[in-house]
């Protein structure tokens, strides 16, 4: 198999994924496509597209992509590769090639997507990060889109888990040699080192509005299910949820305040049949997985002083720090564990409340 032939096929402007799949279905591997007679190619994709295919010179772009793939931790996967994500082969329009940076083997681990608003609340980001850490500590890699807000929090939560088997997958809407948004540059570097970044777009592709909804089908396609945390009614996260449903994936949503615009998208999904979830165990149970989370994510005796200090009325983080004599950097991770165990609820205004029955 020649990677150069795959790149020649996929780096021709005007020859999109649908046309590529028609050619591959008709002739087999790309080498056979380019060896076929022009008249036979025209029969499959039309005269104009056949001319684009056979008369466009893209040797420089092919050479640049091959050079990029020869760098450490970089590779280009094709539909014919055994390491191509098997989950994507189940969707209607899998990318012909994927540009990959990082631990490519993660692409074939069990995966869950976590998506949501770019303009997320602090509470929403905490929730996404906590769910991601719990699920990655268990058995799932976490896929998202490297956007600000919920996406970034989900990636960070998976990295926090430091699981040697699972990690996080960032599906981006630019070339794999670019980072967008720039504010996530450090996060992107951490993902490239400890997880994996993938893109179907050619190297050098800049951020363009049309690319991001398109990459969403890959986010949902990689996953067994999609969890939406905070989404307005016009959120792109709802596109990902819709695609997940069309692909036969589960859709989960975290409910929120009826007064928050960022809850309305999640509530709409729940009305449409998405599974309402409050803990990571809810997701595992729905997927038929063992509902026990990794030991570090279960409530332990070190959290007892926090539960004792919390009454059933909401308490601010500052007041709780004073009551427990714990600094915020130690208190927040423990509160996240208690949230995931169903012992504590995070309320608006960064306040926490002990739930009935918590011990």
C-alpha positions as CSV (number, residue, x, y, z in Angstrom):
1,X,0.0,0.0,0.0
2,X,1.4,3.4,-1.0
3,X,0.7,6.3,1.4
4,X,1.7,8.7,-1.3
5,X,-1.2,7.4,-3.5
6,X,-3.7,7.9,-0.7
7,X,-2.3,11.5,-0.2
8,X,-2.5,12.2,-4.0
9,X,-6.1,11.1,-3.9
10,X,-7.1,13.1,-0.8
11,X,-5.1,16.3,-1.5
12,X,-6.9,17.2,-4.8
13,X,-9.2,20.2,-4.4
14,X,-12.7,19.4,-5.5
15,X,-12.3,15.7,-4.8
16,X,-14.2,15.3,-1.5
17,X,-14.9,12.4,0.8
18,X,-18.0,11.2,-1.1
19,X,-16.1,11.2,-4.4
20,X,-13.1,9.4,-2.9
21,X,-15.4,6.6,-1.5
22,X,-17.0,6.2,-4.9
23,X,-13.5,5.7,-6.5
24,X,-12.3,3.4,-3.8
25,X,-15.5,1.3,-4.1
26,X,-15.1,1.1,-7.9
27,X,-11.4,0.4,-8.2
28,X,-10.0,-0.6,-4.9
29,X,-6.9,1.0,-3.5
30,X,-5.7,4.5,-4.7
31,X,-3.0,2.9,-6.9
32,X,-5.7,1.2,-8.9
33,X,-7.7,4.4,-9.2
34,X,-4.8,6.2,-10.8
35,X,-4.0,3.2,-13.0
36,X,-7.6,3.1,-14.4
37,X,-8.5,4.5,-17.8
38,X,-9.8,8.1,-17.8
39,X,-13.1,7.0,-19.4
40,X,-13.8,4.4,-16.7
41,X,-13.0,7.0,-14.0
42,X,-15.4,9.5,-15.7
43,X,-18.1,6.8,-15.7
44,X,-17.9,6.7,-11.9
45,X,-17.4,10.4,-10.9
46,X,-18.1,12.4,-14.1
47,X,-15.9,14.1,-16.7
48,X,-15.2,17.3,-14.7
49,X,-14.2,15.4,-11.5
50,X,-12.1,13.0,-13.5
51,X,-10.1,15.9,-15.0
52,X,-9.5,17.3,-11.5
53,X,-8.3,13.9,-10.4
54,X,-5.9,13.2,-13.2
55,X,-4.7,16.6,-14.2
56,X,-4.1,18.3,-10.9
57,X,-0.5,18.5,-9.8
58,X,-0.2,18.1,-6.0
59,X,3.3,16.6,-5.7
60,X,4.5,19.3,-3.3
61,X,1.6,18.8,-0.9
62,X,2.1,15.1,-1.0
63,X,5.8,15.5,-0.2
64,X,5.1,17.9,2.6
65,X,2.6,15.5,4.2
66,X,5.0,12.6,3.9
67,X,7.7,14.6,5.6
68,X,5.4,15.6,8.4
69,X,4.4,11.9,8.9
70,X,8.1,11.0,9.3
71,X,8.4,13.2,12.4
72,X,8.4,11.6,15.8
73,X,4.8,10.9,17.1
74,X,3.3,11.9,13.8
75,X,1.6,9.6,11.3
76,X,-1.1,9.4,8.7
77,X,-3.6,6.6,8.9
78,X,-5.7,5.5,5.9
79,X,-8.8,3.4,5.7
80,X,-6.7,0.4,4.8
81,X,-4.5,0.6,7.9
82,X,-5.2,-1.9,10.7
83,X,-4.6,0.8,13.3
84,X,-7.3,3.1,11.7
85,X,-10.1,3.7,14.4
86,X,-12.4,0.7,14.0
87,X,-15.4,2.7,15.4
88,X,-15.1,5.2,12.5
89,X,-15.6,2.3,10.0
90,X,-19.1,2.0,11.3
91,X,-20.2,5.5,10.3
92,X,-21.5,6.5,6.8
93,X,-18.7,8.8,5.9
94,X,-15.4,7.9,7.6
95,X,-12.4,10.1,6.6
96,X,-10.2,8.5,4.0
97,X,-7.1,9.6,5.9
98,X,-6.4,10.9,9.4
99,X,-3.5,13.0,10.4
100,X,-2.4,11.9,13.9
101,X,-0.2,13.4,16.6
102,X,0.5,11.4,19.7
103,X,-0.4,7.9,21.0
104,X,-2.3,6.6,18.0
105,X,-3.1,3.3,19.8
106,X,-5.6,5.2,22.0
107,X,-7.8,5.6,18.9
108,X,-9.0,2.0,19.4
109,X,-9.7,2.1,23.1
110,X,-13.3,2.3,24.4
111,X,-14.2,6.0,24.1
112,X,-16.8,8.5,25.4
113,X,-17.3,12.0,24.1
114,X,-17.8,15.0,26.3
115,X,-18.9,18.2,24.7
116,X,-20.6,21.5,25.6
117,X,-20.5,25.2,25.6
118,X,-17.4,27.3,24.8
119,X,-18.7,29.9,27.2
120,X,-19.2,27.5,30.0
121,X,-19.7,28.4,33.6
122,X,-17.1,27.5,36.2
123,X,-19.5,24.9,37.6
124,X,-20.0,23.4,34.2
125,X,-16.2,23.1,33.6
126,X,-15.8,21.5,37.0
127,X,-18.5,19.0,36.1
128,X,-17.0,18.1,32.7
129,X,-13.5,17.7,34.2
130,X,-14.9,15.5,37.0
131,X,-16.8,13.3,34.7
132,X,-13.8,13.0,32.4
133,X,-11.4,12.1,35.2
134,X,-13.8,9.5,36.6
135,X,-14.5,7.8,33.2
136,X,-10.8,7.9,32.2
137,X,-9.8,6.5,35.5
138,X,-12.2,3.7,34.9
139,X,-11.9,2.3,31.3
140,X,-12.7,5.0,28.7
141,X,-10.7,7.5,26.7
142,X,-12.3,10.9,26.4
143,X,-12.8,12.5,23.1
144,X,-13.7,16.1,22.5
145,X,-13.0,19.0,20.2
146,X,-10.2,21.1,21.9
147,X,-12.5,24.2,22.1
148,X,-12.6,26.5,25.0
149,X,-14.9,25.8,27.9
150,X,-16.3,22.3,28.3
151,X,-14.1,20.6,25.7
152,X,-10.9,21.9,27.3
153,X,-12.2,20.8,30.8
154,X,-13.0,17.3,29.5
155,X,-9.5,16.9,28.0
156,X,-7.9,18.1,31.2
157,X,-10.0,15.8,33.3
158,X,-8.9,12.8,31.3
159,X,-5.2,13.9,31.6
160,X,-5.7,14.3,35.3
161,X,-6.6,10.6,35.5
162,X,-3.1,9.6,34.3
163,X,-4.4,6.2,33.3
164,X,-1.6,4.4,31.3
165,X,-4.2,2.7,29.1
166,X,-6.8,5.4,28.4
167,X,-6.3,9.1,27.8
168,X,-7.9,11.8,25.7
169,X,-8.5,12.3,22.0
170,X,-8.8,15.8,20.5
171,X,-10.5,16.0,17.1
172,X,-9.6,19.3,15.6
173,X,-11.1,21.4,12.8
174,X,-7.7,22.7,11.4
175,X,-4.7,21.0,10.0
176,X,-2.9,18.8,12.6
177,X,0.1,21.1,12.4
178,X,-2.0,24.0,13.8
179,X,-3.6,24.8,17.2
180,X,-6.9,26.5,17.5
181,X,-7.7,28.4,19.6
182,X,-4.3,29.7,20.5
183,X,-5.2,29.8,24.2
184,X,-5.3,26.0,24.2
185,X,-1.7,25.7,22.9
186,X,-0.3,24.3,26.2
187,X,-3.3,21.9,26.5
188,X,-2.7,20.7,22.9
189,X,0.9,20.0,23.7
190,X,-0.1,17.9,26.8
191,X,-2.6,16.0,24.6
192,X,0.0,15.4,21.9
193,X,2.4,14.0,24.5
194,X,-0.1,12.0,26.7
195,X,-3.1,11.5,24.4
196,X,-3.7,12.0,20.7
197,X,-4.7,14.8,18.3
198,X,-6.4,13.9,15.0
199,X,-7.6,15.8,12.0
200,X,-9.0,14.8,8.6
201,X,-8.0,18.2,7.1
202,X,-4.8,18.7,5.1
203,X,-1.8,20.2,6.8
204,X,-1.9,24.0,7.0
205,X,-5.8,24.1,6.9
206,X,-6.7,27.3,9.0
207,X,-9.7,27.6,11.3
208,X,-12.9,27.9,9.2
209,X,-16.5,27.9,10.5
210,X,-17.6,25.1,8.2
211,X,-14.9,22.7,9.4
212,X,-16.1,22.5,13.0
213,X,-19.5,21.0,12.4
214,X,-17.9,18.6,10.0
215,X,-15.4,17.3,12.5
216,X,-18.2,16.7,15.0
217,X,-19.2,13.5,13.2
218,X,-15.8,12.1,14.0
219,X,-16.1,13.0,17.7
220,X,-19.4,11.2,18.0
221,X,-18.3,8.4,15.6
222,X,-15.3,7.5,17.8
223,X,-17.5,7.2,20.9
224,X,-19.8,4.7,22.5
225,X,-21.8,7.7,23.7
226,X,-21.8,11.5,23.9
227,X,-22.3,13.4,27.1
228,X,-23.4,17.0,26.8
229,X,-22.5,19.4,29.7
230,X,-24.0,22.9,29.3
231,X,-25.3,23.8,25.9
232,X,-27.4,26.7,24.6
233,X,-30.2,25.9,22.2
234,X,-28.1,26.9,19.2
235,X,-25.0,25.1,20.5
236,X,-22.8,23.1,18.1
237,X,-22.8,20.4,20.8
238,X,-26.4,19.7,19.8
239,X,-25.1,18.9,16.3
240,X,-22.7,16.4,17.8
241,X,-25.6,14.9,19.9
242,X,-27.8,14.6,16.7
243,X,-25.0,12.9,14.8
244,X,-24.5,10.5,17.7
245,X,-28.1,9.5,17.5
246,X,-27.9,9.0,13.7
247,X,-24.8,6.8,14.2
248,X,-26.5,4.6,16.8
249,X,-24.5,6.1,19.8
250,X,-26.0,6.8,23.2
251,X,-26.7,10.4,24.1
252,X,-26.4,11.6,27.7
253,X,-27.0,15.1,29.2
254,X,-26.4,16.8,32.5
255,X,-29.4,18.8,33.7
256,X,-29.0,22.3,35.1
257,X,-30.9,25.2,36.4
258,X,-34.1,26.1,34.6
259,X,-33.0,29.8,34.8
260,X,-29.7,29.2,32.9
261,X,-29.5,29.5,29.1
262,X,-26.7,27.0,29.2
263,X,-29.1,24.4,30.5
264,X,-31.7,24.7,27.8
265,X,-29.8,22.6,25.2
266,X,-29.3,19.8,27.7
267,X,-33.0,19.9,28.8
268,X,-34.1,19.8,25.1
269,X,-32.0,16.7,24.6
270,X,-33.5,15.1,27.7
271,X,-37.0,15.8,26.4
272,X,-36.0,14.2,23.1
273,X,-34.8,11.0,24.8
274,X,-31.2,11.7,25.9
275,X,-30.4,9.9,29.2
276,X,-30.3,12.3,32.2
277,X,-27.1,11.6,34.2
278,X,-25.9,12.9,37.5
279,X,-22.8,10.7,38.1
280,X,-20.3,8.8,36.0
281,X,-21.8,5.6,37.3
282,X,-25.1,6.5,35.5
283,X,-23.2,6.4,32.2
284,X,-21.4,3.1,33.0
285,X,-24.7,1.5,34.0
286,X,-26.5,2.6,30.8
287,X,-23.7,1.2,28.7
288,X,-23.8,-2.1,30.5
289,X,-20.4,-1.6,32.0
290,X,-19.2,-2.4,35.5
291,X,-20.5,0.6,37.5
292,X,-17.6,0.5,40.0
293,X,-15.3,3.4,39.4
294,X,-11.5,3.3,40.0
295,X,-10.7,3.4,43.8
296,X,-9.3,6.9,43.7
297,X,-12.7,8.2,42.5
298,X,-14.7,6.6,45.3
299,X,-15.4,8.5,48.5
300,X,-12.8,7.7,51.1
301,X,-12.2,8.5,54.7
302,X,-10.1,11.5,53.8
303,X,-13.3,13.2,52.6
304,X,-15.2,12.5,55.9
305,X,-14.2,15.9,57.4
306,X,-15.7,17.7,54.4
307,X,-19.0,15.8,54.7
308,X,-19.1,16.6,58.4
309,X,-18.5,20.3,57.8
310,X,-21.2,20.4,55.1
311,X,-24.7,20.8,56.3
312,X,-27.7,20.4,54.0
313,X,-27.7,24.1,53.3
314,X,-25.4,25.4,50.5
315,X,-22.0,26.4,51.7
316,X,-19.5,28.6,49.8
317,X,-16.0,27.3,49.0
318,X,-14.4,29.9,51.2
319,X,-16.6,29.0,54.2
320,X,-15.9,25.3,53.7
321,X,-12.2,26.0,53.6
322,X,-12.4,27.8,56.9
323,X,-14.5,25.0,58.4
324,X,-12.2,22.2,57.3
325,X,-8.9,24.1,57.4
326,X,-8.1,22.8,54.0
327,X,-6.6,25.0,51.2
328,X,-8.8,25.3,48.1
329,X,-6.3,23.4,45.9
330,X,-6.8,20.4,48.2
331,X,-10.5,20.9,48.8
332,X,-11.6,21.1,45.1
333,X,-10.4,17.7,44.0
334,X,-12.1,16.1,47.0
335,X,-15.3,17.9,46.4
336,X,-15.2,16.6,42.8
337,X,-14.9,13.1,44.1
338,X,-17.8,13.6,46.4
339,X,-19.9,15.0,43.5
340,X,-19.2,11.9,41.5
341,X,-20.1,9.6,44.3
342,X,-23.4,11.3,44.7
343,X,-22.6,12.7,48.1
344,X,-22.4,16.4,47.3
345,X,-24.0,18.7,44.8
346,X,-22.3,21.8,43.3
347,X,-24.8,24.7,43.3
348,X,-24.8,28.0,41.4
349,X,-22.4,30.5,42.8
350,X,-19.7,27.9,43.5
351,X,-21.6,26.7,46.6
352,X,-21.7,23.1,47.7
353,X,-24.5,21.1,49.4
354,X,-24.5,17.7,51.1
355,X,-27.1,15.4,49.6
356,X,-29.6,13.4,51.6
357,X,-28.2,10.1,52.7
358,X,-24.5,11.0,52.2
359,X,-22.3,9.4,54.8
